[in-house]
Amino acid sequence: PGSVIKGMLAAIGILLIIQQIPVAFGIEGDAGLAGFASGAAAFSAPAMLVAGGSLAILWLWTTPLIKKAGALGWIPGPLVAVLFGCAATLFGGRLMPERANELSRIALPSFDSLSALTAQLESPAWTAWQNPSVWVVAVTLALVASLETLLSQEALKKLRPQNPPPSPNREMFAQGIGNLSAGLLGAMPITAVIVRSSVNVSTGAQSKLSVLIHGVLLLICGLWFSNLLNAIPLASLAAVLLYTGYKLATPRLFVEQFRMGAQQYVPFLATIGGIILSGMLMGIGIGLATQMLISLYKSHRNALQLTRYDDHYVLRFQQNLTFLHNPKLQGLLAEIPENSVVIVDHDNAEYLDPDVKAVLKDFGDSADKRGIRLSQWPVAVK
């Protein structure tokens, strides 16, 4: 359901904001948001300045001033924000060396060559096939990765229409091959990530070639530019993720969901709360269950309709009826007085549960005694 997909996007955005606020304020260690809220953790002025400057750049890059500035409009705002952070690290270390240590930075391993990188890969431990816990983890990863990939694909279609539309089957096939290859190489499992994908789309990517170029650039940077990347302060990256989280969980999204009514905003909020408190897989399950219950309730409530025209009553079956509809059906039949004409419109109902037929038959058998005439009655009566 769309409410669950949008809830997943909003939840990821909120989690990004929660996780990156302490980083933007220079809080180190495991203090996290609790340490930030309590004020027990020490804030870092350089980190706050870098994060604030990066956020200002990201906002500036969304204004018409930059978009109409020709060449500047082609440069992604996040790249400029990161370069600003690098400049703060390099020049700040020279101007204020005593404060430079307060600015936490990325720490990437350095590789002299591709062979040095491949030497770090581990070959599979084939004896792990005999360990049941490995199978449990593998199935869990497969479910989470597949679900996140498919939901990310649906979410991307909502962010920007794609022509031709992506194929879920091809996506799963490619991910399966990728994960088998990654496992054989000792690499991490592969899954689509909405944060990276949304940034890719928002910066103007038009084809699948952008994904390949992204991977190649990551490999090149990891091999030959690790020292340059290590100059990036975590505060500037936190600003980029805070901005991305805000775009995923924008207040306008919440307003739109509330305007669509409880059938949309209740599963939407349930998905957000479930993901934040219980994780991605459990949160999506909670959202799906909530949407199913609300849809079942709405469907059940609107399945039967009774309309009066003088002494004529028209009973409409809007859908197939099961025993769950018996209380509603009995209540409507009880409203029909004696000496009336009852017409049943059941063209939309291709199936009537035997329990429903039993209720209709009981009413029909007693209709003559009450002076009620039946028309188009769906079951045989005495």
C-alpha positions, 0 to 999 in steps of 0.5 A: 500500500502507498501508505506503507511505502510513504511511511517507510520513506518517512521513517528512514528520514526520521531515523537519519535525522535522529542519528545525525543530530548528535554527529552534527553537534560533534558528540562522539561515542555512544551518547547519541540523541539521549546525550544530546537531549540531556546535555551531558555530552560535550558539544563541538563548536567547529562541528556545529559551524561546519554542519551549519555551513553545509546546511546553509549551502544545501538550502542555497542550492535549492533556491532560484538564485543558484538554479539560474546561475548557469554552471553552478546549477549543474554542480550537486549541492551535497558535493559543494557542502562536502567540499566546504567541510574539506576546506574547513578541515584543511584551513582550520587545521592551519589557522586553529590547530588546537580546535582542529582535533574537535572536528571528527573525520572519516577514517578509511583504509588505504590501498596501494593497488587493486591487488591490495584491495582484493587481498582483504577479501575472504573466501567462503567458509563452506562448513557454515552450510551445516550451521542452522543459525547461518540459514536463519540469518541468510533467510532474514537478510534475503527477506529484508534486502528483497523487501527493501529493494522492492519498496525502494523501487516503488518509492522511487517511482513516486519521487519521479516517474520512470519510462520505461518503468522498472521491472521488479523481476529483473531487479530481484534477478540481478540482486540475486546474482549480485549477492551470490557473487558478493558472498563468493568474494567475501563482500557485504550483501547488496540491497537498494537503499532509498537514501542513495537512490533518492539523492541519485534521482534528485540530482538528475539521474535519467538512466541505469548508467548512473548506478554503474558510474556510482559504483565505479566512482566508489571503487576509484575513490576507495583505491586512490583517493582515500587520503582525500576522503579522510579530510571530509569531516563527519559534520558535513556528511551529517548535514547532507544526511540531515537534509536528505532525511528532511526531504524524505520526511518532509512535513508536507508528506504528513499533511497530505496523509492526514488530509486523506483520512484515517484510512491513510494516516493510521497505517502511515503512522503505524509504519513509522512507529514500527520501523523506528521502534522495531526495525525495518521488517517488523515496521513494514509488517505492522504497517501492512497489518494495520492497512489490512485491518482498516481496509477490511473494516471499511469494506465490511462497513460498506458491503450492505446498503438499505434504501427506502422508497415509501413502502419499498425497501432496496437492499444492495449487496455491494460485494461478496458476503461472508459470515462476518457480514451477518450482524450487519445484514441481520440489523438491516433486515430488522429495520424492514417493517411489515407490509413492505416490498423488499427488492434485493440488488445482488448483481455485485455479489458473485458469492454468498456464504452459506451462513448469509444464505441461511439468514436470508432464507429465515427472513424469506420464510417468515415474509408471508406471515408479516405481509412482506413481498420479496423481489429478486430474493437471492435464495429459495424460500418456502 
